[in-house]
Amino acid sequence: MKILKKDIWFFLAQLAVWLVVLLLVPIATLLATKSFLDARTIAMMLSFSLMSPFVLYFLNYYVFWKWLWAKRRYVLFFLANILAFLIIHWRAIYMFFAPPPPHHHHHGGEFQMPTVAWLGYASNFFIYFLLNVIAITAAIAIRHFIQMRKIRKQLEEEKHKTTEAELAWLKNQINPHFLFNTLNNISSLTQIDPDAAQDAIAQLSDLLRYAIYKTDAHTVPVGGEVEFMRDYIALMQLRCNEKTAVTTRFDIDNPQAQLPPLLFISFIENAFKHGVSSNRKSTIDIHLTQDKDSIVFECDNTNYPKSDKDRSGSGVGLENSRRRLNLLYDKKYTWEQSVENDIYHIKITIPT
């Protein structure tokens, strides 16, 4: 087992506590009586009284807890402590049970200890035994507390790793989505305007470069995200005809402010997927507003729900985005979603 520096420091801290307990009364005696002899006498008495609790404390903390208590071997744990107690006090136990010397016989009969003396001895033994039990209990309790804290820390680290992995997975789900849709747009454009399709491929290359190389960090500058959204919207407009009106507004006070990458792309993708009709008037209105405390994304678009037969990709992007927001912000963000007068509205507010 590897011994860490913090383990050594904790061991020394425990020794220091025991030293304080040992010296507290002798120092108080010395200050009160000014007698070094009295203080030394009390220190010797205390060192004898605390020897057993001291040994049992460290035995339980470093040995019995790991091999017996933690493995639920409670009977063995109890017997091990009794055995340790007997071994520590074997001399006193032997002297107690040994036959008294000859001069202890009184008037030709055996010496009889008075009842009061027996009661005093029994009460002192009980108090002393209780002191040992307290030392054992303290060792187990402290070790249990430290172990529980260590387990909680490990669980939090595992939870953090799991959350990070899930966030990475959710973010990566966005890339195939917009790539698939944009390639469809360019594919349609190649038959109509090859030059425009060539420009769109170059634009898509810039988008992919940003999505692959610029979004590895937990957060990115909002200015870069705005440029990405502008280019993405421009590519999505390639499939739109004159019946579709797209308006955007980006009010950014601080382009260097940080936010998670590609956070709002799914909402823009959803607007073009479900808000555009080839033979009816369609509108898409996208706003991104930033102030000191928050970033607000709003999107309004005409609502043309897909038929039951055509459910390709329906809702997946929004579900992923909702899950990602929950992981990133818990209850610190707001999500407003509604459909009124055939206009789908969504508003996301995140703290900065």
Residue pairs with C-beta under 8 A, 6 or more apart in sequence:
14 57
14 58
14 61
18 50
18 54
18 57
21 50
22 43
22 46
22 47
22 50
23 43
25 42
25 46
26 39
26 40
26 42
26 43
26 46
27 39
29 35
29 38
29 39
29 42
30 36
30 38
30 39
33 39
49 128
49 131
51 88
52 85
52 88
52 89
52 128
52 132
53 131
53 132
53 134
53 135
54 135
55 84
55 88
56 81
56 84
56 85
56 88
56 132
56 135
56 136
56 139
57 135
57 136
57 138
57 139
58 139
59 81
59 84
59 139
60 69
60 81
60 135
60 136
60 139
60 140
60 143
61 139
61 140
61 142
61 143
64 77
64 80
64 81
65 139
65 140
65 143
65 144
67 73
68 74
68 76
68 77
68 80
69 77
69 140
70 147
81 136
85 132
86 93
100 110
100 111
104 111
105 111
106 112
113 121
163 327
166 323
166 327
167 324
167 327
167 328
170 320
170 321
170 323
170 324
170 327
171 215
171 260
171 261
171 262
171 324
173 316
173 317
173 320
174 211
174 262
174 265
174 266
174 317
174 320
175 211
175 212
175 262
177 265
177 266
177 269
177 313
177 316
177 317
178 207
178 211
178 232
178 265
178 269
179 204
179 208
181 236
181 269
181 272
181 273
182 200
182 204
182 207
182 232
182 235
182 236
183 204
184 239
185 200
185 235
185 236
185 238
185 239
186 197
186 200
186 201
186 204
186 235
186 238
188 238
188 239
189 196
189 197
189 200
189 238
189 239
190 197
196 238
200 235
200 238
203 231
203 234
203 235
204 235
206 231
207 228
207 231
207 232
207 235
210 224
210 227
210 228
211 228
211 262
214 220
214 224
214 261
215 261
215 262
217 261
218 260
219 258
219 259
219 260
219 261
220 258
220 259
220 260
220 261
221 255
221 256
221 257
221 258
222 252
222 254
222 255
222 256
222 257
222 258
222 259
222 290
222 295
223 252
223 255
223 256
225 259
225 261
225 262
225 263
225 264
226 250
226 252
226 255
226 288
228 262
228 265
229 248
229 250
229 264
229 265
229 268
229 286
229 288
230 248
230 250
232 265
232 268
233 246
233 248
233 268
233 286
236 268
236 269
236 272
237 244
237 246
239 272
239 276
240 246
240 272
240 276
240 282
241 278
243 277
243 278
243 279
243 280
243 281
243 282
244 276
244 281
244 282
244 283
244 284
245 281
245 282
245 283
245 284
246 283
246 284
246 285
246 286
247 283
247 284
247 285
247 286
248 285
248 286
248 287
249 286
249 287
249 288
249 289
250 287
250 288
251 287
251 288
251 289
251 290
252 288
252 290
253 290
253 291
253 292
254 290
257 290
257 295
257 352
258 352
259 295
259 350
259 352
260 324
260 328
263 297
263 321
263 324
263 325
263 350
264 288
264 297
264 321
264 348
266 317
266 318
266 320
266 321
267 297
267 299
267 317
267 318
267 321
267 346
267 348
268 286
268 299
269 317
270 299
270 317
270 318
271 284
271 286
271 299
271 301
271 344
272 284
272 301
273 313
274 301
274 303
274 304
274 305
274 306
274 344
275 282
275 283
275 284
275 301
275 302
275 303
275 304
275 344
276 282
276 284
276 301
276 302
276 304
277 302
277 304
280 302
280 304
281 302
282 301
282 302
282 304
283 300
283 301
283 302
283 343
284 299
284 300
284 301
284 302
285 298
285 299
285 300
285 301
286 298
286 299
287 296
287 297
287 298
287 299
288 295
288 296
288 297
288 298
289 295
289 296
289 298
290 296
290 352
292 352
293 351
293 352
294 349
294 350
294 351
294 352
295 349
295 350
295 352
296 347
296 348
296 349
297 347
297 348
297 349
297 350
298 345
298 346
298 347
298 348
299 345
299 346
299 347
300 343
300 344
300 345
301 343
301 344
302 342
302 343
302 344
303 339
303 342
303 343
303 344
306 312
306 314
322 335
325 333
325 335
325 348
325 350
328 350
329 350
329 351
332 350
332 351
333 348
333 349
333 350
333 351
334 347
334 348
334 349
335 346
335 347
335 348
336 345
336 346
336 347
336 348
337 345
337 346
337 347
338 344
338 345
339 345
